[in-house]
Amino acid sequence: MTRGKKPVAAIDEAKKFAEKMGYQWLENPDPALAFDLFIFKPEAACIVRVRQTRYRIDPDTIYEKLIPDDIREVRALPFPPWFPKEIWLRTQHERAWRRLRIHDLSVGEIEWWGPDDYTNPHAK
């Protein structure tokens, strides 16, 4: 498993962000599995691992070099290969999430500046 403490505050922020996008979430009850949240809504579902780094992320960053252990552990999760897996990454000084879609052979950043147009009326 990745070293360091679990980013509890970042996970709480990720839950709120997921709710603003219309997702409901469940926390991972099994510490042996390398993800933090299962997010879902009628048209989509995803496994999410939340990570925070102290360092600024260069626009040309190769994520496989920045967070190789996290990527390897998310790829090894016991879910079907077609099931979406993401790492939500943020730095201490940036308030935006970097949403990384983890594929078997690559990592893609899903670029967006905020939640989609849907607002969950039950979000707190």
Backbone as CSV, one residue per row, in Angstrom:
resi,resn,N_x,N_y,N_z,CA_x,CA_y,CA_z,C_x,C_y,C_z
1,MET,0.836,-1.184,0.000,0.000,0.000,0.000,0.879,1.245,0.000
2,THR,0.305,2.354,-0.421,1.020,3.620,-0.449,1.324,4.077,0.968
3,ARG,2.501,4.644,1.145,2.883,5.127,2.463,2.151,6.411,2.804
4,GLY,2.132,6.725,4.102,1.518,7.971,4.545,0.116,7.765,5.061
5,LYS,-0.362,8.823,5.737,-1.706,8.778,6.288,-2.742,8.964,5.190
6,LYS,-3.912,8.417,5.436,-5.028,8.577,4.513,-5.450,10.060,4.525
7,PRO,-5.687,10.659,3.377,-6.047,12.089,3.318,-7.518,12.316,3.689
8,VAL,-7.816,12.222,4.959,-9.203,12.271,5.440,-9.905,13.559,5.026
9,ALA,-9.263,14.707,5.207,-9.901,15.982,4.837,-10.161,16.047,3.334
10,ALA,-9.217,15.580,2.536,-9.398,15.585,1.083,-10.525,14.636,0.674
11,ILE,-10.645,13.508,1.345,-11.736,12.573,1.045,-13.079,13.214,1.370
12,ASP,-13.171,13.927,2.484,-14.413,14.633,2.825,-14.761,15.677,1.765
13,GLU,-13.749,16.401,1.259,-13.983,17.382,0.197,-14.409,16.686,-1.093
14,ALA,-13.810,15.535,-1.369,-14.168,14.782,-2.580,-15.618,14.314,-2.519
15,LYS,-16.083,13.937,-1.349,-17.486,13.530,-1.193,-18.414,14.687,-1.552
16,LYS,-18.109,15.867,-1.052,-18.934,17.044,-1.342,-18.893,17.379,-2.829
17,PHE,-17.704,17.264,-3.426,-17.569,17.553,-4.844,-18.378,16.552,-5.674
18,ALA,-18.321,15.276,-5.298,-19.096,14.248,-6.003,-20.591,14.551,-5.904
19,GLU,-21.045,14.964,-4.722,-22.462,15.300,-4.547,-22.864,16.466,-5.443
20,LYS,-22.000,17.458,-5.590,-22.312,18.597,-6.457,-22.438,18.180,-7.914
21,MET,-21.780,17.084,-8.290,-21.893,16.579,-9.660,-23.065,15.613,-9.807
22,GLY,-23.834,15.420,-8.736,-25.004,14.563,-8.816,-24.763,13.131,-8.406
23,TYR,-23.590,12.822,-7.902,-23.279,11.459,-7.485,-23.681,11.225,-6.032
24,GLN,-24.004,10.006,-5.741,-24.062,9.533,-4.374,-22.767,8.769,-4.159
25,TRP,-22.382,8.535,-2.917,-21.107,7.867,-2.677,-21.227,6.878,-1.527
26,LEU,-20.352,5.905,-1.571,-20.168,4.952,-0.487,-18.681,4.897,-0.188
27,GLU,-18.335,4.905,1.093,-16.924,4.757,1.451,-16.524,3.295,1.326
28,ASN,-15.266,3.072,1.073,-14.738,1.722,0.990,-14.641,1.137,2.400
29,PRO,-15.338,0.039,2.670,-15.288,-0.545,4.010,-14.083,-1.465,4.230
30,ASP,-13.370,-1.803,3.164,-12.266,-2.767,3.259,-10.926,-2.068,3.059
31,PRO,-10.133,-1.896,4.115,-8.846,-1.198,3.969,-7.844,-1.934,3.080
32,ALA,-8.097,-3.190,2.774,-7.203,-3.937,1.895,-7.385,-3.542,0.423
33,LEU,-8.500,-2.893,0.102,-8.745,-2.456,-1.277,-8.297,-1.010,-1.433
34,ALA,-7.583,-0.721,-2.515,-6.929,0.574,-2.706,-7.825,1.620,-3.362
35,PHE,-9.001,1.863,-2.759,-9.827,2.969,-3.213,-10.533,3.568,-2.010
36,ASP,-11.012,4.804,-2.174,-11.643,5.503,-1.061,-13.159,5.598,-1.192
37,LEU,-13.640,5.815,-2.426,-15.071,6.026,-2.637,-15.568,5.246,-3.844
38,PHE,-16.803,4.787,-3.753,-17.538,4.286,-4.898,-18.602,5.340,-5.147
39,ILE,-18.552,6.013,-6.312,-19.523,7.059,-6.625,-20.450,6.555,-7.736
40,PHE,-21.709,6.968,-7.662,-22.664,6.475,-8.645,-23.835,7.434,-8.792
41,LYS,-24.421,7.429,-9.973,-25.690,8.079,-10.286,-26.309,7.239,-11.389
42,PRO,-27.558,7.473,-11.783,-28.208,6.548,-12.713,-27.424,6.271,-14.000
43,GLU,-26.711,7.266,-14.515,-26.035,7.058,-15.796,-24.537,6.769,-15.680
44,ALA,-24.002,6.694,-14.470,-22.555,6.487,-14.337,-22.199,5.952,-12.955
45,ALA,-21.070,5.267,-12.890,-20.507,4.797,-11.619,-18.998,4.740,-11.788
46,CYS,-18.280,4.853,-10.667,-16.822,4.899,-10.743,-16.219,4.588,-9.370
47,ILE,-15.045,4.001,-9.397,-14.235,3.803,-8.194,-13.264,4.978,-8.127
48,VAL,-13.121,5.604,-6.953,-12.268,6.786,-6.820,-11.260,6.592,-5.686
49,ARG,-10.019,6.888,-5.984,-8.978,6.969,-4.962,-8.614,8.446,-4.842
50,VAL,-8.561,8.965,-3.636,-8.293,10.383,-3.403,-6.866,10.527,-2.894
51,ARG,-6.123,11.446,-3.508,-4.750,11.693,-3.089,-4.479,13.180,-3.064
52,GLN,-3.571,13.566,-2.191,-3.155,14.960,-2.077,-1.634,14.991,-2.059
53,THR,-1.065,15.990,-2.734,0.378,16.164,-2.749,0.710,17.590,-2.336
54,ARG,1.881,17.790,-1.758,2.269,19.143,-1.350,2.811,19.956,-2.514
55,TYR,3.259,19.287,-3.538,4.008,19.952,-4.597,3.112,20.377,-5.746
56,ARG,3.492,21.486,-6.359,2.801,21.985,-7.549,2.950,20.940,-8.660
57,ILE,1.915,20.771,-9.445,1.948,19.796,-10.529,2.160,20.526,-11.838
58,ASP,3.255,20.228,-12.497,3.601,20.818,-13.781,2.587,20.370,-14.837
59,PRO,2.212,21.237,-15.775,1.251,20.839,-16.819,1.735,19.660,-17.666
60,ASP,3.035,19.448,-17.738,3.577,18.349,-18.539,3.921,17.124,-17.687
61,THR,3.363,17.050,-16.495,3.654,15.949,-15.585,3.249,14.614,-16.191
62,ILE,4.096,13.641,-16.000,3.766,12.262,-16.362,3.319,11.598,-15.061
63,TYR,2.040,11.329,-14.957,1.470,10.844,-13.706,2.027,9.483,-13.293
64,GLU,2.411,8.668,-14.265,3.004,7.371,-13.938,4.299,7.525,-13.153
65,LYS,4.966,8.669,-13.288,6.184,8.938,-12.523,5.881,9.665,-11.213
66,LEU,4.811,10.464,-11.181,4.462,11.234,-9.994,3.849,10.353,-8.894
67,ILE,2.917,9.486,-9.267,2.222,8.641,-8.289,2.168,7.181,-8.769
68,PRO,3.324,6.569,-8.998,3.330,5.214,-9.577,2.670,4.159,-8.684
69,ASP,2.856,4.243,-7.368,2.264,3.242,-6.474,0.743,3.318,-6.493
70,ASP,0.211,4.527,-6.449,-1.242,4.688,-6.483,-1.828,4.131,-7.776
71,ILE,-1.201,4.445,-8.889,-1.695,3.968,-10.179,-1.637,2.447,-10.252
72,ARG,-0.539,1.874,-9.807,-0.392,0.411,-9.829,-1.472,-0.242,-8.960
73,GLU,-1.718,0.306,-7.766,-2.703,-0.276,-6.861,-4.129,-0.134,-7.399
74,VAL,-4.444,0.990,-8.036,-5.778,1.156,-8.622,-5.958,0.189,-9.788
75,ARG,-4.949,0.022,-10.596,-5.037,-0.944,-11.709,-5.235,-2.366,-11.208
76,ALA,-4.717,-2.681,-10.031,-4.795,-4.043,-9.492,-6.107,-4.330,-8.755
77,LEU,-6.997,-3.353,-8.658,-8.262,-3.575,-7.954,-9.062,-4.704,-8.609
78,PRO,-9.769,-5.493,-7.805,-10.517,-6.643,-8.342,-11.885,-6.258,-8.926
79,PHE,-11.853,-5.402,-9.922,-13.056,-5.002,-10.644,-12.856,-5.351,-12.112
80,PRO,-13.939,-5.512,-12.857,-13.777,-5.811,-14.290,-12.936,-4.725,-14.972
81,PRO,-12.169,-5.088,-15.986,-11.302,-4.110,-16.654,-12.061,-2.929,-17.257
82,TRP,-13.302,-3.120,-17.623,-14.090,-2.046,-18.231,-14.654,-1.080,-17.206
83,PHE,-14.602,-1.431,-15.910,-15.200,-0.570,-14.889,-14.326,0.652,-14.657
84,PRO,-14.897,1.878,-14.702,-14.096,3.100,-14.564,-13.426,3.216,-13.190
85,LYS,-12.148,3.560,-13.237,-11.359,3.778,-12.029,-10.659,5.121,-12.172
86,GLU,-10.708,5.931,-11.114,-10.097,7.256,-11.173,-9.287,7.533,-9.919
87,ILE,-8.330,8.430,-10.067,-7.637,9.019,-8.937,-7.958,10.499,-8.982
88,TRP,-8.478,11.018,-7.880,-8.712,12.453,-7.768,-7.549,13.011,-6.978
89,LEU,-6.817,13.908,-7.614,-5.571,14.417,-7.059,-5.656,15.926,-6.913
90,ARG,-5.146,16.418,-5.786,-5.028,17.865,-5.625,-3.782,18.180,-4.823
91,THR,-3.323,19.410,-5.005,-2.160,19.858,-4.254,-2.644,20.678,-3.066
92,GLN,-1.740,20.967,-2.150,-2.117,21.768,-0.988,-2.523,23.182,-1.387
93,HIS,-1.967,23.693,-2.474,-2.183,25.097,-2.816,-3.195,25.316,-3.937
94,GLU,-3.548,24.276,-4.659,-4.570,24.391,-5.692,-5.894,23.934,-5.103
95,ARG,-6.945,24.597,-5.438,-8.253,24.208,-4.917,-9.049,23.403,-5.945
96,ALA,-8.442,23.070,-7.055,-9.132,22.303,-8.093,-8.680,20.846,-8.040
97,TRP,-9.577,19.960,-8.377,-9.249,18.546,-8.459,-8.667,18.218,-9.826
98,ARG,-7.710,17.359,-9.866,-7.233,16.752,-11.112,-7.824,15.351,-11.119
99,ARG,-8.606,15.101,-12.121,-9.341,13.837,-12.203,-8.635,12.954,-13.225
100,LEU,-8.008,11.893,-12.733,-7.217,11.023,-13.590,-7.960,9.710,-13.822
101,ARG,-8.242,9.393,-15.073,-8.878,8.118,-15.425,-7.763,7.106,-15.643
102,ILE,-7.832,6.010,-14.915,-6.787,4.994,-14.953,-7.216,3.870,-15.885
103,HIS,-6.450,3.675,-16.947,-6.685,2.589,-17.907,-5.579,1.552,-17.713
104,ASP,-5.733,0.406,-18.345,-4.722,-0.650,-18.209,-3.337,-0.210,-18.661
105,LEU,-3.262,0.564,-19.741,-1.959,0.926,-20.304,-1.663,2.418,-20.285
106,SER,-2.589,3.222,-19.776,-2.366,4.666,-19.791,-3.143,5.349,-18.669
107,VAL,-2.830,6.630,-18.492,-3.547,7.478,-17.539,-3.967,8.725,-18.300
108,GLY,-5.249,9.053,-18.244,-5.742,10.238,-18.925,-6.328,11.222,-17.929
109,GLU,-6.032,12.490,-18.135,-6.601,13.513,-17.258,-7.901,14.012,-17.871
110,ILE,-8.955,13.970,-17.085,-10.248,14.486,-17.521,-10.257,15.951,-17.145
111,GLU,-10.214,16.812,-18.133,-10.130,18.241,-17.858,-11.515,18.826,-17.674
112,TRP,-11.678,19.516,-16.586,-12.900,20.270,-16.340,-12.621,21.245,-15.226
113,TRP,-13.348,22.315,-15.176,-13.073,23.393,-14.233,-14.027,23.397,-13.049
114,GLY,-15.000,22.571,-13.078,-15.952,22.535,-11.975,-16.975,21.458,-12.226
115,PRO,-17.965,21.377,-11.376,-18.980,20.341,-11.534,-19.778,20.522,-12.816
116,ASP,-20.389,19.439,-13.272,-21.230,19.545,-14.459,-22.485,20.350,-14.123
117,ASP,-23.366,20.499,-15.078,-24.530,21.377,-14.909,-25.531,20.887,-13.871
118,TYR,-25.488,19.621,-13.562,-26.444,19.078,-12.607,-26.048,19.441,-11.172
119,THR,-27.005,19.872,-10.376,-26.769,20.122,-8.965,-27.716,19.231,-8.162
120,ASN,-27.168,18.438,-7.305,-27.964,17.532,-6.486,-28.755,18.360,-5.457
121,PRO,-30.058,18.283,-5.480,-30.843,19.071,-4.526,-30.665,18.593,-3.081
122,HIS,-30.131,17.406,-2.890,-29.923,16.868,-1.546,-28.518,17.109,-1.034
123,ALA,-27.645,17.714,-1.868,-26.261,17.986,-1.432,-26.289,19.017,-0.312
124,LYS,-25.419,18.828,0.624,-25.368,19.741,1.763,-24.494,20.936,1.476
